[in-house]
Each structure stands twice: as C-alpha cells, then as structure tokens.
Amino acid sequence: MLSRRAALLLAAAGLVQLSPPAARPAGGPVPTPAAPAGADAALVRPRIEALLADRARALLRLDRTALAAGVAPARRPAEQAGLTRLAQLPLAELSYRITDFTEPVGATLTLAVELGWRVAGFDDHPAVLTRRIGCELVDGEWLLSTEQPVGGAALWDLGEVRAARGGHSIALGRAEPAALAAAVATADRAVPLVTEVWGGDWPGRLLLVLPATGEEFAQLLGVSAAGYQGIAAVTTAAAGAPLNSPADRVLVNPQAYAGLSELGRRVVTVHEATHVATRADTRPWTPLWLSEGVADYTGYRGTGRSPGQIAPELARAAAAKGFTAVLPADTDFAAGSAGIGLAYELAWSACDLIARRYGEQRLVGFYRAAGATEPTGGREEWLDGLCRARLGLGLADFIRQWGEDLHQRYAH
C-alpha cells in the first residue's frame, strides 16, 4: 500500500489554470499575407475560422458527415474513430479560438488554438486546452489535416470516454465502468463532508477524471509520468478563480488510487474536494502548508485515526532528540522533493492544532483571511499579523505553542 502522504500529494506544479476563452474579436476579416495560389489572402483566416466553427458543431452533435466534410481525405478514418470516443461525454459546449495564425506556406498552414469544452450540469464556463492545428488546401478548400495537444491532452485524445453520474458528482474516464461508479460514490459522500466545514458557498459538485493508466494521467497533465508515480490525485484548481469558473477537474492516478484502502480513497477525495471548495479563497500567496494542511485536516476529520496513524513520519521525527518544529516552505511540497511526506504531516498538524485549540471555524476564518489580504512585505511579517489578528498571538508564539503540542503528542 502506498504511503498516506504519497497518496495525498498535490504539487504546486499540478495547479492548472482553467480559464474561459476570450471573446471573438469584432469587425471584418483579418488579412493574411502570402496565400497560396488559387486563394485570396484576405479570406484565408475567415475561412479557417469558419472551418473550425463547423468542426466544433460537428463534434458537439456527433455529426459524422459534417465532420468528414471538414478534414483532409487521409484523416477521415481517424476522425470517425475519434468521434466514437466522444459519444458518452456529456458536452454542453465545444469551441475553437485561434490564438496564433501563421501565414500559409504553399498549400499548408499551421495555427495555435484554444479548445474550450464545457460539461453539461457541471461547468459554468468552458475549460480550455491548447492545440496545434494543421490545414491543407484541397481542390481550393482549406481542410484540417492534423490536430495535436500542446501540453495537457484531452481525455478523448487517449481513447473512448465513459461517464458515470451521481448526486453531487460525475466521473469521466477511460477506466472501467465499475471503477467510475465507485469513484462517483466516494465523491458523493465527500461533498457533504467538505460542506460541513467550509459551508455551502461553493458549487457542491465534483468532476472526476479517471484515465486508464498512469501514463494517461501524466498525458492529461502534460507532465512526466515518473515524477507522479505515487500521486493518487491532483486538482486543477486555479487559485483565486471565481466560483462561476469551469468546474475543477479532480484527476485520479489509477495505479496509485487503486493501492489505497476504502478509507484512503475517502481521505484523498475529501482532500481534493476541499481544494475545490476553497478555490476562491486560495491565492497565489497562500502558503502551501496552509492550503495543504486544511485539505488534510478536512480529509481526516471524523475518520477516528490517531495522530500517529495520520502522521507516522512526524511521530518519528518529533520523538528524535533535538527536533524543532518549522513550518514547511512551499518548495517542500514540490513533486520529488526530499521530505515531502513530512512536509504534509507538519502542515496537517499545524492546522489541526488551530482547529483543536481555537475552534474549527477559527481555522476556516484564518484560511479565508490569508487569501483576502496580499502580503506587502515579507511573508513572516504578513503571517505574524495574520496570527495576531485571528489567533491572538504572534507567529513565533504560535510556532512555539505548536512545537510544545507536537512534543506532548509524539515525544514519548
């Protein structure tokens, strides 16, 4: 079984910005230089925009005939197979927006686009993927010849997408139907647990993505699989994004997740759901020990686990001679960092102390206050002011109090 901290890792590198596509510019056609023979240069970009709009509609409607009409003949078999992959995906919207248009070279051109996609019942705005598209001129018509992900892949790039829906959640994935159904059941139980702590001012829904393999998990994130082998899940929460943003995707690593007990899966899911619920209050300056600590606190709340079971590495460290409690730095939470397990356990214990000594809602208020005021000086001075305003003592006194608590709990 994987270590508890490896399962709960949410690296800073895993935070993926999901933003709605910008509005299309108003006005007339944008001229494009050096169009190939037989094409009016001023009409190339508008024709490509129309081609992509038709393609988006065909994909959304699962219209095989319309889809085939917009792609080069050699690509049509692959496109028909790709359309089958989308059949169970409950899309409410799909769109392309050109972000970088390169003038045609001969009878070919390439462009960068944003692909926006919105899941029915879960997304208020489209989530965005970056794609590179190739087109070629065939009998005087521009047709799509290639479409490739840049960075993270789309789930349907990897194969057939399946869906399972619950009362508070939906799971989309390449995993087997039974795995999707089990993940939805766990997520449905997690949502009320998070709401008990953080209130109802979040959408109260989870969108889980379950690829078939660890390699697919890495492809969806656009990262190396080797660096994420022990990570059970990550949440693509954009720090500070408003509540009416695309639903945060909880990406599950199938190998790591499968190695967890039922309790471990519950803790992981509640942890990730906490990141979703606190997204609007989480800012780029929020210390990772605080954001990961509150997620762990919420995840383990009510499980009946002892401090030694929750934080075994911390128990060993605190029992050692000369141990000094130090709040983890943000870099301590990066994937592959030495001592990352201990960093998570220290973060949990600091937040757990606030909840036990000052009350759970004081912890919630402390977290929200941290996101409400951007530091203007050093981080320690800012944290000191936060501690004084919310806990009634300075940062140094809080750390001393925390160290004493750790000694009492573990050093025997």
C-alpha positions as CSV (number, residue, x, y, z in Angstrom):
1,M,0.0,0.0,0.0
2,L,1.3,3.5,-0.8
3,S,2.2,5.8,1.9
4,R,-0.5,8.1,3.0
5,R,1.4,11.3,2.1
6,A,2.3,10.0,-1.4
7,A,-1.4,9.4,-1.9
8,L,-2.3,13.0,-0.9
9,L,0.4,14.8,-2.8
10,L,-0.9,17.9,-4.6
11,A,2.2,19.5,-6.1
12,A,2.2,23.2,-6.9
13,A,3.1,22.2,-10.5
14,G,-0.3,20.4,-10.6
15,L,-2.3,23.6,-10.4
16,V,-3.6,24.1,-13.9
17,Q,-5.2,27.4,-15.0
18,L,-8.6,26.8,-16.5
19,S,-10.0,30.0,-18.0
20,P,-12.9,30.7,-20.4
21,P,-11.9,31.5,-24.0
22,A,-11.7,35.2,-24.7
23,A,-14.5,36.7,-26.8
24,R,-14.0,36.6,-30.6
25,P,-12.9,40.0,-31.9
26,A,-15.5,42.1,-33.6
27,G,-15.0,43.6,-37.0
28,G,-14.3,42.5,-40.5
29,P,-11.9,39.8,-41.8
30,V,-8.2,39.9,-40.8
31,P,-6.0,39.9,-43.9
32,T,-3.3,37.2,-44.1
33,P,-0.3,37.7,-46.4
34,A,1.1,35.3,-48.9
35,A,-1.9,33.0,-49.5
36,P,-1.2,30.0,-51.8
37,A,-2.1,30.2,-55.5
38,G,-5.9,30.0,-56.0
39,A,-6.8,31.5,-52.6
40,D,-7.5,35.1,-51.7
41,A,-5.0,36.1,-48.9
42,A,-7.6,38.3,-47.2
43,L,-10.0,35.4,-46.9
44,V,-7.8,32.7,-45.5
45,R,-8.2,33.4,-41.8
46,P,-12.0,33.8,-42.0
47,R,-12.2,30.6,-44.0
48,I,-10.2,28.7,-41.3
49,E,-12.4,30.3,-38.6
50,A,-15.5,29.0,-40.4
51,L,-13.9,25.6,-40.8
52,L,-13.2,25.3,-37.1
53,A,-16.7,26.5,-36.2
54,D,-18.2,23.9,-38.4
55,R,-15.8,21.3,-36.9
56,A,-16.9,22.2,-33.3
57,R,-20.5,21.9,-34.2
58,A,-19.9,18.5,-35.8
59,L,-18.1,17.2,-32.8
60,L,-20.7,18.5,-30.4
61,R,-23.5,17.0,-32.4
62,L,-21.6,13.8,-33.2
63,D,-22.3,14.5,-36.9
64,R,-20.1,12.2,-38.9
65,T,-21.0,13.6,-42.3
66,A,-20.3,17.2,-41.3
67,L,-17.1,16.2,-39.6
68,A,-15.8,14.3,-42.6
69,A,-16.5,17.3,-44.9
70,G,-14.0,19.5,-42.9
71,V,-11.0,17.2,-42.9
72,A,-8.5,16.0,-45.4
73,P,-9.3,12.7,-47.0
74,A,-6.3,10.9,-45.4
75,R,-7.5,11.9,-41.9
76,R,-11.1,10.9,-42.3
77,P,-10.9,7.3,-40.9
78,A,-9.1,8.6,-37.8
79,E,-11.7,11.3,-37.3
80,Q,-14.6,8.9,-37.5
81,A,-12.9,6.7,-34.8
82,G,-12.3,9.8,-32.8
83,L,-16.0,10.8,-32.9
84,T,-16.9,7.5,-31.3
85,R,-14.7,8.3,-28.3
86,L,-17.0,11.4,-27.6
87,A,-20.3,9.5,-27.7
88,Q,-20.7,9.2,-23.9
89,L,-19.2,12.6,-23.0
90,P,-22.0,14.9,-21.9
91,L,-20.8,18.1,-23.6
92,A,-22.8,21.2,-23.4
93,E,-20.4,23.3,-25.5
94,L,-17.3,22.9,-27.6
95,S,-15.5,25.7,-29.4
96,Y,-12.2,26.7,-31.1
97,R,-10.5,30.1,-30.9
98,I,-7.4,30.9,-32.9
99,T,-4.6,32.3,-30.8
100,D,-1.7,32.3,-33.3
101,F,-2.2,32.3,-37.0
102,T,0.8,31.5,-39.3
103,E,0.5,32.5,-42.9
104,P,0.2,29.7,-45.4
105,V,3.3,28.0,-46.8
106,G,2.4,26.7,-50.2
107,A,-0.8,24.7,-49.7
108,T,-0.4,24.2,-46.0
109,L,-0.7,26.3,-42.8
110,T,-0.4,25.8,-39.1
111,L,-2.1,27.6,-36.2
112,A,-2.5,27.5,-32.4
113,V,-5.9,27.4,-30.9
114,E,-7.7,27.2,-27.6
115,L,-10.2,24.4,-27.5
116,G,-13.0,25.2,-25.0
117,W,-15.2,22.4,-23.6
118,R,-18.0,22.5,-21.1
119,V,-19.6,19.6,-19.3
120,A,-23.4,19.7,-19.0
121,G,-24.5,20.3,-15.5
122,F,-21.0,20.9,-14.1
123,D,-19.2,23.7,-16.0
124,D,-20.5,27.3,-15.9
125,H,-17.8,28.2,-18.5
126,P,-15.7,26.2,-20.8
127,A,-12.4,24.7,-19.6
128,V,-9.5,25.3,-22.1
129,L,-7.0,23.1,-23.8
130,T,-4.2,24.3,-26.1
131,R,-4.0,22.7,-29.5
132,R,-1.8,23.0,-32.7
133,I,-3.8,22.5,-35.9
134,G,-2.5,21.9,-39.4
135,C,-4.6,22.6,-42.5
136,E,-4.1,21.9,-46.2
137,L,-5.6,23.3,-49.4
138,V,-7.5,20.5,-51.3
139,D,-9.3,21.5,-54.5
140,G,-9.5,25.1,-53.5
141,E,-10.9,24.3,-50.0
142,W,-9.0,24.5,-46.7
143,L,-9.4,21.2,-44.7
144,L,-8.0,20.2,-41.4
145,S,-5.1,17.7,-41.6
146,T,-3.8,17.5,-38.0
147,E,-4.8,18.4,-34.5
148,Q,-2.4,17.8,-31.7
149,P,-2.4,18.7,-28.0
150,V,0.1,21.3,-26.7
151,G,0.8,20.5,-23.0
152,G,-2.1,18.5,-21.4
153,A,-4.1,16.2,-23.6
154,A,-7.9,15.9,-23.8
155,L,-9.4,12.8,-22.3
156,W,-10.8,11.8,-25.7
157,D,-7.3,12.1,-27.3
158,L,-6.5,8.9,-25.3
159,G,-9.4,6.7,-26.3
160,E,-13.1,6.2,-25.6
161,V,-14.6,8.3,-22.8
162,R,-17.1,6.7,-20.4
163,A,-19.3,8.6,-17.9
164,A,-20.9,7.8,-14.5
165,R,-23.1,10.4,-12.8
166,G,-24.0,10.7,-9.1
167,G,-26.0,13.1,-7.0
168,H,-23.1,15.5,-6.4
169,S,-20.5,14.3,-8.9
170,I,-19.7,13.0,-12.3
171,A,-16.8,10.8,-13.3
172,L,-15.4,10.9,-16.9
173,G,-12.8,8.5,-17.9
174,R,-11.1,5.7,-19.6
175,A,-11.4,3.5,-16.6
176,E,-13.8,0.5,-16.4
177,P,-17.5,1.3,-15.6
178,A,-17.2,-0.2,-12.1
179,A,-14.3,2.0,-11.2
180,L,-16.1,5.1,-12.4
181,A,-19.2,4.1,-10.4
182,A,-17.1,3.5,-7.3
183,A,-15.3,6.9,-7.7
184,V,-18.7,8.7,-8.0
185,A,-20.0,7.0,-4.9
186,T,-16.9,8.1,-2.9
187,A,-17.2,11.7,-4.3
188,D,-20.9,11.9,-3.4
189,R,-20.0,11.1,0.2
190,A,-17.1,13.5,0.2
191,V,-19.1,16.6,-0.9
192,P,-21.3,16.9,2.3
193,L,-18.2,16.3,4.5
194,V,-16.5,19.3,2.9
195,T,-19.6,21.4,3.2
196,E,-19.8,20.7,6.9
197,V,-16.5,22.5,7.4
198,W,-16.5,25.1,4.6
199,G,-20.2,25.9,4.3
200,G,-22.4,26.0,1.2
201,D,-20.8,28.9,-0.7
202,W,-19.2,26.6,-3.3
203,P,-20.9,24.7,-6.1
204,G,-21.0,21.5,-4.1
205,R,-20.2,19.3,-7.0
206,L,-17.1,17.3,-8.2
207,L,-16.0,16.4,-11.7
208,L,-13.5,13.5,-11.6
209,V,-11.4,12.3,-14.5
210,L,-10.2,8.7,-14.4
211,P,-7.7,7.7,-17.1
212,A,-6.9,4.1,-17.7
213,T,-3.2,4.2,-16.8
214,G,-0.6,6.3,-15.0
215,E,0.9,7.2,-18.4
216,E,-2.5,8.6,-19.5
217,F,-2.7,10.5,-16.1
218,A,0.6,12.2,-17.0
219,Q,-0.5,13.0,-20.5
220,L,-3.6,14.7,-19.2
221,L,-1.5,16.9,-17.0
222,G,1.3,17.3,-19.6
223,V,3.9,16.1,-17.2
224,S,6.4,13.2,-16.9
225,A,4.8,10.0,-15.5
226,A,8.0,9.2,-13.5
227,G,7.5,12.3,-11.3
228,Y,3.9,11.4,-10.4
229,Q,4.0,7.7,-9.7
230,G,2.9,7.9,-6.1
231,I,0.4,10.7,-6.5
232,A,-3.2,9.4,-6.2
233,A,-5.0,12.6,-7.5
234,V,-4.5,16.3,-8.3
235,T,-7.0,19.1,-8.6
236,T,-6.8,21.6,-11.4
237,A,-7.9,24.4,-9.2
238,A,-7.0,27.9,-10.4
239,A,-6.0,29.9,-7.4
240,G,-8.4,32.8,-6.8
241,A,-10.7,31.9,-9.7
242,P,-14.3,33.0,-9.1
243,L,-17.0,30.5,-8.2
244,N,-18.6,30.7,-11.7
245,S,-15.4,29.3,-13.4
246,P,-15.2,25.9,-15.1
247,A,-15.7,23.1,-12.7
248,D,-12.4,22.0,-11.2
249,R,-11.2,18.6,-12.5
250,V,-10.0,16.1,-10.0
251,L,-7.6,13.9,-12.0
252,V,-7.2,10.4,-10.5
253,N,-4.0,8.4,-11.0
254,P,-5.4,4.9,-11.4
255,Q,-2.3,2.9,-10.1
256,A,-1.8,5.0,-7.0
257,Y,-5.6,5.3,-6.3
258,A,-6.1,1.5,-6.7
259,G,-3.5,0.9,-4.0
260,L,-5.4,2.7,-1.3
261,S,-7.9,1.3,1.1
262,E,-11.5,2.5,1.1
263,L,-10.6,4.9,3.9
264,G,-7.6,6.1,1.9
265,R,-9.8,6.8,-1.1
266,R,-12.2,8.7,1.0
267,V,-9.4,10.9,2.5
268,V,-7.9,11.6,-0.9
269,T,-11.3,12.6,-2.4
270,V,-12.2,14.8,0.6
271,H,-8.8,16.4,0.4
272,E,-9.2,17.2,-3.3
273,A,-12.8,18.4,-2.8
274,T,-11.5,20.8,-0.2
275,H,-9.3,22.3,-2.8
276,V,-12.3,22.8,-5.0
277,A,-14.4,24.3,-2.2
278,T,-11.6,26.7,-1.1
279,R,-10.5,27.7,-4.6
280,A,-12.0,31.2,-4.5
281,D,-10.2,31.8,-1.1
282,T,-6.9,30.4,-2.3
283,R,-4.5,32.9,-3.7
284,P,-1.0,32.6,-5.2
285,W,0.4,33.9,-1.9
286,T,-1.4,31.4,0.3
287,P,1.3,29.3,1.9
288,L,1.2,25.7,0.7
289,W,1.4,24.5,4.3
290,L,-1.9,26.2,5.0
291,S,-3.7,25.1,1.8
292,E,-2.5,21.5,2.0
293,G,-2.9,21.5,5.8
294,V,-6.6,22.5,5.7
295,A,-7.2,19.9,2.9
296,D,-5.6,17.2,5.1
297,Y,-7.4,18.4,8.2
298,T,-10.8,18.2,6.4
299,G,-9.8,14.8,4.8
300,Y,-9.1,13.2,8.1
301,R,-11.8,14.9,10.1
302,G,-14.2,12.3,11.6
303,T,-12.2,9.2,10.5
304,G,-11.1,8.2,14.0
305,R,-7.5,8.0,13.0
306,S,-5.0,8.7,15.8
307,P,-2.2,11.4,15.3
308,G,0.3,8.6,15.0
309,Q,-1.7,6.9,12.2
310,I,-2.2,10.2,10.3
311,A,1.4,11.4,10.7
312,P,3.8,8.5,11.2
313,E,6.8,10.3,9.8
314,L,6.1,13.3,12.1
315,A,5.8,11.0,15.1
316,R,9.2,9.5,14.4
317,A,10.8,13.0,13.8
318,A,9.2,14.5,16.9
319,A,10.5,11.7,19.1
320,A,14.0,12.3,18.0
321,K,16.4,14.4,20.2
322,G,16.8,18.0,19.0
323,F,13.6,18.1,17.0
324,T,12.4,21.7,16.2
325,A,9.0,22.4,14.6
326,V,9.3,24.5,11.5
327,L,6.5,25.4,9.1
328,P,7.3,23.8,5.7
329,A,8.3,26.0,2.8
330,D,6.4,26.0,-0.5
331,T,9.3,24.2,-2.2
332,D,9.0,21.3,0.3
333,F,5.7,20.3,-1.4
334,A,7.1,20.0,-5.0
335,A,6.9,16.6,-6.7
336,G,10.0,14.6,-5.9
337,S,11.2,16.8,-3.0
338,A,13.0,15.1,-0.2
339,G,10.9,15.0,2.9
340,I,7.7,15.8,1.1
341,G,5.8,13.3,3.3
342,L,7.0,15.1,6.5
343,A,6.0,18.4,5.0
344,Y,2.4,17.3,4.5
345,E,2.3,15.9,8.0
346,L,3.7,19.1,9.5
347,A,1.1,21.1,7.6
348,W,-1.8,18.9,8.8
349,S,-0.6,19.1,12.4
350,A,-0.3,22.9,12.4
351,C,-3.9,23.3,11.0
352,D,-5.2,20.6,13.3
353,L,-3.8,22.5,16.3
354,I,-5.6,25.7,15.3
355,A,-8.9,23.7,15.0
356,R,-8.4,21.9,18.3
357,R,-7.2,24.9,20.3
358,Y,-9.2,27.8,18.8
359,G,-12.1,26.0,17.1
360,E,-12.7,24.7,13.6
361,Q,-14.4,27.9,12.4
362,R,-11.3,29.9,13.5
363,L,-9.3,27.7,11.2
364,V,-11.7,28.4,8.4
365,G,-11.6,32.2,9.1
366,F,-7.8,32.1,9.3
367,Y,-7.6,30.5,5.9
368,R,-10.0,32.9,4.3
369,A,-8.3,35.9,5.9
370,A,-5.0,34.7,4.4
371,G,-6.5,34.8,0.9
372,A,-8.2,38.2,1.5
373,T,-5.0,40.3,2.1
374,E,-2.0,40.2,-0.2
375,P,1.4,40.5,1.6
376,T,3.0,43.8,1.1
377,G,6.2,43.0,2.9
378,G,7.9,39.7,3.9
379,R,5.9,36.6,4.3
380,E,6.9,36.1,8.0
381,E,5.7,39.7,8.9
382,W,2.4,39.0,7.0
383,L,1.9,35.7,8.8
384,D,2.7,37.3,12.1
385,G,0.0,39.9,11.5
386,L,-2.5,37.2,10.4
387,C,-1.8,35.2,13.6
388,R,-2.2,38.2,15.8
389,A,-5.5,39.2,14.1
390,R,-7.0,35.7,14.0
391,L,-5.4,33.8,16.9
392,G,-4.5,36.5,19.3
393,L,-0.8,35.7,19.4
394,G,2.2,36.3,17.1
395,L,3.8,33.8,14.7
396,A,6.7,33.0,16.9
397,D,4.4,32.2,19.8
398,F,2.2,30.1,17.6
399,I,5.2,28.1,16.4
400,R,6.4,27.6,20.0
401,Q,2.9,26.5,21.0
402,W,2.8,24.1,18.1
403,G,6.2,22.7,18.9
404,E,5.1,22.0,22.5
405,D,1.9,20.4,21.3
406,L,3.9,18.1,19.0
407,H,6.2,17.1,21.8
408,Q,3.3,16.2,24.1
409,R,1.6,14.2,21.3
410,Y,4.6,12.3,19.9
411,A,7.7,12.5,22.1
412,H,7.0,9.6,24.4
